[in-house]
Amino acid sequence: MAGGQERVLRRRIRSVQSTRKITKAMELIAASRIVRAQGRITANRPYRMGMQKILRQVVNEDPTLAGKLLGTPEEPSHVGILAVVGDRGLAGSYNSGVLRATERLVAEHTRQGTQVTLWTVGKKAPSYFRYRGIEVERSFPGVADRPEFVNARDIAATVVAPFVSGEIDMVQLVSTRFISAGTQRVTTVQMLPLPLPIEDEEGSGIDDLPTSGATGYTEFEPDVETLLAELTPRATEAEIFAALLEGAASFFTAQQRAMAAATENADELARTLTRVMNRARQDAITTEIMEIVGGAEALRQSKGA
């Protein structure tokens, strides 16, 4: 019986060690991808900030016209929500944080009598909302790990079209913002109409630009209305692409932490199972020695009799 228990423990130890190799490899891969994702966020920042500043200048030139595309609706009747999650799991609470925040946001709008249209990015979202009876208008799988600008353009085309046509009054974005390697935060921001003041990467408003009228000499070609109609989708694409990049960096960071914890747990479990196996082996050896000694003593007594 002890020998059978030892074989079972040996198999469990080998299984844990194999799992540990997988989690360690995933940890190293995620750690290597974090640096690349951070580099893409840094490279995208000048374009995003430049787009925001240009849009702010156009808005200052004609605030009345800009009111159609910027601001915050007081009582929207139809809201669109874009949720950005990952295509894979094994990343701690990365996916669940965004999914639960989106579910709460949908429930809040529903209680207020607001119609909701939901779009999702990532393979984990559709099944989550389908199980909870929430309809997903369209999903964009396979773009969360390595997002490209063409992906953001496709998503923006889907999101902007109903807003421009007047079907949707407001579009909100739920994603994970990458603050630093140690801090990631689930945020809900208004994406359309574009809010003012537009916040930069550090969370402060762009207040260095004037609130009315452009400084110096600024000539707009074509006219402000056409330019604003063209810049709004471009600014939306920039915001979505930034959300995709920060989501990818947050996913790899969460996965690296989760796999590091899994590797430590595997090491601890292997040590525990090894101690149990050694104890079982010692018990088996002790039992065999006692049986041999008892048999020898019985033989000695039988011979003496």
Backbone torsions as a table, in degrees:
resi	resn	phi	psi	omega
1	MET	NA	-41.0	179.4
2	ALA	-65.7	-39.3	178.0
3	GLY	-62.9	-39.4	176.6
4	GLY	-64.4	-39.6	177.1
5	GLN	-64.0	-38.4	178.8
6	GLU	-64.3	-40.5	178.5
7	ARG	-64.6	-40.3	177.8
8	VAL	-62.2	-43.6	-179.9
9	LEU	-65.9	-37.4	177.6
10	ARG	-62.5	-42.1	178.4
11	ARG	-64.1	-41.1	178.7
12	ARG	-64.6	-39.9	178.8
13	ILE	-63.7	-43.9	178.1
14	ARG	-62.5	-38.6	178.5
15	SER	-64.9	-42.9	179.1
16	VAL	-64.9	-41.0	179.0
17	GLN	-64.5	-37.8	176.3
18	SER	-65.0	-42.6	176.9
19	THR	-63.1	-37.3	179.7
20	ARG	-63.4	-37.8	177.3
21	LYS	-63.3	-39.1	179.8
22	ILE	-66.8	-47.8	-178.7
23	THR	-64.7	-36.0	178.3
24	LYS	-66.5	-41.6	178.2
25	ALA	-63.8	-42.2	178.4
26	MET	-65.0	-36.1	176.9
27	GLU	-62.6	-44.5	-179.1
28	LEU	-67.9	-39.7	178.8
29	ILE	-63.7	-45.0	179.5
30	ALA	-63.0	-40.1	179.7
31	ALA	-62.9	-37.7	178.9
32	SER	-69.9	-31.8	-178.9
33	ARG	-79.7	-21.3	178.3
34	ILE	-61.5	-44.6	-177.6
35	VAL	-62.0	-43.3	179.3
36	ARG	-64.4	-41.1	179.9
37	ALA	-65.6	-40.3	177.3
38	GLN	-63.0	-38.3	177.8
39	GLY	-63.3	-38.0	178.8
40	ARG	-68.7	-36.8	176.7
41	ILE	-62.6	-44.6	179.7
42	THR	-64.5	-40.2	-179.5
43	ALA	-68.8	-29.6	-178.7
44	ASN	-82.4	-18.3	-174.0
45	ARG	-60.2	-44.7	-179.1
46	PRO	-60.3	-39.9	179.7
47	TYR	-65.7	-43.8	-179.0
48	ARG	-63.3	-47.0	-179.0
49	MET	-67.6	-37.5	177.2
50	GLY	-64.1	-40.4	177.4
51	MET	-62.6	-41.1	179.4
52	GLN	-64.8	-41.0	-179.3
53	LYS	-68.0	-41.7	177.8
54	ILE	-62.4	-43.3	179.5
55	LEU	-63.1	-37.6	179.0
56	ARG	-64.9	-38.3	178.1
57	GLN	-65.0	-41.6	178.6
58	VAL	-64.5	-39.4	179.1
59	VAL	-63.5	-42.2	-179.6
60	ASN	-65.6	-25.5	179.9
61	GLU	-71.5	-35.5	-179.3
62	ASP	-144.0	79.8	-176.7
63	PRO	-61.7	-33.2	-178.7
64	THR	-65.1	-45.9	178.2
65	LEU	-67.0	-36.4	-178.5
66	ALA	-66.9	-21.9	179.9
67	GLY	-60.2	-19.9	178.9
68	LYS	-74.8	-27.6	-174.2
69	LEU	-115.8	-6.4	-179.6
70	LEU	-130.7	158.5	-179.2
71	GLY	116.1	-170.4	-179.6
72	THR	-130.0	116.8	178.7
73	PRO	-62.5	136.1	-178.7
74	GLU	-74.8	-46.7	-178.9
75	GLU	-133.2	78.2	180.0
76	PRO	-70.1	139.9	178.0
77	SER	-93.2	-20.5	-178.9
78	HIS	-143.7	121.7	-176.3
79	VAL	-119.9	137.1	172.6
80	GLY	-104.1	140.0	-178.7
81	ILE	-125.7	128.7	175.7
82	LEU	-112.2	117.5	-179.3
83	ALA	-107.7	129.5	-178.1
84	VAL	-112.2	113.2	176.2
85	VAL	-128.7	-170.7	-177.3
86	GLY	-96.0	169.6	176.6
87	ASP	-89.8	-14.8	-177.2
88	ARG	-133.2	165.6	177.6
89	GLY	-99.6	-147.2	-179.2
90	LEU	57.6	38.7	-179.3
91	ALA	-132.9	36.3	177.3
92	GLY	64.6	-132.8	-176.9
93	SER	-97.2	16.9	-176.8
94	TYR	-59.7	-54.2	-178.1
95	ASN	-69.8	-45.4	-174.9
96	SER	-64.2	-33.5	-180.0
97	GLY	-62.3	-46.7	179.8
98	VAL	-69.8	-41.6	-177.7
99	LEU	-63.5	-43.1	179.5
100	ARG	-68.7	-38.7	177.3
101	ALA	-63.6	-39.9	177.6
102	THR	-65.9	-42.2	178.9
103	GLU	-61.4	-41.9	177.8
104	ARG	-65.1	-38.4	179.7
105	LEU	-66.3	-42.0	177.5
106	VAL	-62.6	-43.5	179.7
107	ALA	-63.6	-38.1	179.9
108	GLU	-65.4	-44.9	178.0
109	HIS	-65.0	-38.0	-179.8
110	THR	-64.9	-40.3	177.9
111	ARG	-62.6	-31.4	-179.8
112	GLN	-84.2	0.9	179.9
113	GLY	80.6	18.4	-179.2
114	THR	-93.7	132.5	176.7
115	GLN	-74.1	140.9	-174.5
116	VAL	-124.4	133.5	170.5
117	THR	-115.8	127.2	-173.6
118	LEU	-113.6	129.1	170.2
119	TRP	-117.8	148.5	-177.9
120	THR	-133.7	151.6	173.1
121	VAL	-121.5	124.3	-179.0
122	GLY	113.2	147.0	-176.5
123	LYS	-74.1	-20.1	-175.5
124	LYS	-77.3	-19.3	-172.9
125	ALA	-77.6	-47.5	-173.5
126	PRO	-57.4	-44.6	-179.2
127	SER	-65.9	-35.8	179.0
128	TYR	-62.5	-48.7	-177.2
129	PHE	-75.6	-30.6	177.5
130	ARG	-64.0	-39.9	178.7
131	TYR	-64.1	-29.7	-178.4
132	ARG	-97.2	9.6	175.3
133	GLY	74.4	22.5	178.7
134	ILE	-103.5	123.5	-176.3
135	GLU	-78.0	135.1	175.8
136	VAL	-104.5	119.3	-178.6
137	GLU	-64.0	-46.6	179.0
138	ARG	-157.6	144.1	179.2
139	SER	-121.0	148.5	179.6
140	PHE	-121.8	85.4	-179.5
141	PRO	-84.8	161.1	172.9
142	GLY	79.2	14.4	-179.4
143	VAL	-121.2	-1.8	-172.1
144	ALA	-75.7	-36.0	-175.1
145	ASP	-72.8	-48.1	-178.6
146	ARG	-129.3	75.3	-177.3
147	PRO	-69.6	143.6	174.1
148	GLU	-118.0	163.1	-177.3
149	PHE	-65.9	-28.6	177.9
150	VAL	-64.8	-32.1	175.6
151	ASN	-65.3	-44.1	177.7
152	ALA	-62.9	-35.0	179.4
153	ARG	-66.8	-41.5	178.8
154	ASP	-64.8	-43.0	179.8
155	ILE	-65.4	-43.0	-179.7
156	ALA	-63.0	-37.6	178.7
157	ALA	-62.3	-37.9	178.3
158	THR	-70.0	-36.0	-175.5
159	VAL	-81.3	-40.0	-173.4
160	VAL	-74.8	-35.2	-174.2
161	ALA	-55.5	-51.7	179.1
162	PRO	-67.5	-26.1	177.8
163	PHE	-71.4	-43.1	179.8
164	VAL	-65.9	-36.9	-179.8
165	SER	-74.6	-11.3	179.2
166	GLY	91.9	1.7	179.2
167	GLU	-69.2	-34.1	-178.0
168	ILE	-119.2	135.6	-178.4
169	ASP	-89.0	-27.5	-175.8
170	MET	-154.0	144.8	177.7
171	VAL	-122.9	128.8	178.6
172	GLN	-115.2	148.2	-178.7
173	LEU	-117.6	125.3	176.9
174	VAL	-113.9	116.9	-177.5
175	SER	-154.4	177.5	177.8
176	THR	-102.9	120.3	-180.0
177	ARG	-89.2	132.6	-179.1
178	PHE	-89.9	102.5	178.8
179	ILE	-82.4	-50.9	177.9
180	SER	-158.4	-179.3	-179.8
181	ALA	-64.8	-21.9	-179.7
182	GLY	-105.2	-5.0	-176.0
183	THR	-136.5	121.1	172.0
184	GLN	-132.3	139.3	-173.0
185	ARG	-133.0	133.8	174.7
186	VAL	-76.4	124.7	-176.3
187	THR	-127.5	150.9	173.6
188	THR	-122.0	116.6	-176.7
189	VAL	-125.2	153.3	174.2
190	GLN	-83.3	124.5	-178.1
191	MET	-101.1	-39.3	176.6
192	LEU	-138.4	135.9	-10.4
193	PRO	-59.0	154.2	-177.7
194	LEU	-64.6	124.8	-177.7
195	PRO	-76.7	153.2	173.9
196	LEU	-129.1	140.0	-2.4
197	PRO	-74.4	147.1	178.0
198	ILE	-78.5	129.7	-174.5
199	GLU	-89.2	147.8	179.1
200	ASP	-90.9	-170.6	-174.0
201	GLU	-67.0	-25.9	-178.4
202	GLU	-89.5	-1.3	176.6
203	GLY	91.8	2.7	179.5
204	SER	-100.8	148.4	-178.5
205	GLY	-71.6	155.6	177.7
206	ILE	-84.4	88.5	-174.3
207	ASP	-101.8	1.8	-179.0
208	ASP	-77.2	-15.1	177.2
209	LEU	-88.3	150.6	-177.1
210	PRO	-70.4	156.1	-178.5
211	THR	-84.1	-17.7	179.9
212	SER	-147.8	125.0	178.1
213	GLY	79.2	140.5	-179.9
214	ALA	-83.7	140.3	178.8
215	THR	-78.2	152.3	178.5
216	GLY	69.2	-154.4	-178.7
217	TYR	-110.5	117.0	179.0
218	THR	-124.9	121.0	178.9
219	GLU	-109.7	126.5	-177.1
220	PHE	-102.6	129.4	177.6
221	GLU	-139.1	115.1	3.4
222	PRO	-75.5	-155.2	-175.6
223	ASP	-67.8	166.9	-174.0
224	VAL	-62.0	-39.7	-177.9
225	GLU	-63.6	-47.1	179.1
226	THR	-66.1	-41.0	-178.7
227	LEU	-65.5	-40.7	-180.0
228	LEU	-66.6	-39.4	177.4
229	ALA	-64.9	-28.5	178.5
230	GLU	-83.6	-34.9	-176.5
231	LEU	-76.4	-29.8	-177.9
232	THR	-59.9	-49.6	175.6
233	PRO	-62.4	-36.2	179.3
234	ARG	-65.1	-40.8	178.1
235	ALA	-66.0	-36.4	176.9
236	THR	-65.0	-41.6	176.7
237	GLU	-60.3	-42.0	179.9
238	ALA	-64.0	-40.9	179.9
239	GLU	-67.3	-41.4	179.3
240	ILE	-66.6	-41.6	179.3
241	PHE	-63.8	-40.1	176.7
242	ALA	-62.9	-40.0	178.4
243	ALA	-65.0	-38.4	178.4
244	LEU	-65.8	-42.8	-179.9
245	LEU	-65.5	-44.9	179.3
246	GLU	-67.6	-33.8	176.0
247	GLY	-64.7	-41.2	178.5
248	ALA	-64.2	-44.9	178.5
249	ALA	-63.1	-40.5	178.5
250	SER	-65.8	-38.3	179.1
251	PHE	-62.8	-47.9	-178.7
252	PHE	-66.6	-34.7	176.5
253	THR	-65.4	-45.4	178.2
254	ALA	-64.3	-38.4	179.4
255	GLN	-68.1	-38.6	178.2
256	GLN	-61.8	-43.4	178.5
257	ARG	-66.4	-42.0	-179.1
258	ALA	-65.0	-41.8	-179.4
259	MET	-71.9	-32.1	175.3
260	ALA	-64.9	-42.5	177.1
261	ALA	-65.2	-39.5	178.7
262	ALA	-64.9	-37.5	177.8
263	THR	-65.0	-42.5	177.6
264	GLU	-63.9	-40.8	178.1
265	ASN	-64.5	-38.4	178.4
266	ALA	-64.9	-41.0	176.9
267	ASP	-61.6	-44.6	-179.7
268	GLU	-65.0	-41.6	179.3
269	LEU	-65.8	-39.1	178.1
270	ALA	-63.7	-40.7	177.6
271	ARG	-65.0	-40.4	179.5
272	THR	-64.2	-45.6	179.7
273	LEU	-65.1	-34.7	178.1
274	THR	-65.6	-41.4	177.3
275	ARG	-63.3	-42.6	178.8
276	VAL	-63.1	-40.9	179.8
277	MET	-65.7	-42.1	178.8
278	ASN	-64.3	-38.3	177.8
279	ARG	-65.2	-41.5	178.4
280	ALA	-64.6	-38.3	178.4
281	ARG	-65.9	-42.4	177.8
282	GLN	-63.5	-39.5	177.3
283	ASP	-62.8	-40.3	179.3
284	ALA	-65.1	-41.5	179.3
285	ILE	-65.6	-42.9	178.3
286	THR	-60.7	-42.3	179.1
287	THR	-63.3	-42.6	178.9
288	GLU	-64.3	-41.9	179.0
289	ILE	-62.8	-42.8	179.0
290	MET	-63.5	-38.9	177.6
291	GLU	-64.8	-40.9	179.6
292	ILE	-66.1	-45.6	180.0
293	VAL	-62.9	-42.2	179.0
294	GLY	-63.9	-39.5	177.8
295	GLY	-66.6	-39.9	178.9
296	ALA	-65.5	-41.1	178.9
297	GLU	-65.4	-38.0	177.6
298	ALA	-64.9	-41.0	177.5
299	LEU	-63.5	-43.1	-179.9
300	ARG	-61.3	-43.6	179.8
301	GLN	-66.5	-36.8	-179.9
302	SER	-67.2	-37.8	178.6
303	LYS	-67.9	-40.2	178.9
304	GLY	-64.6	-34.9	178.3
305	ALA	-68.5	NA	NA
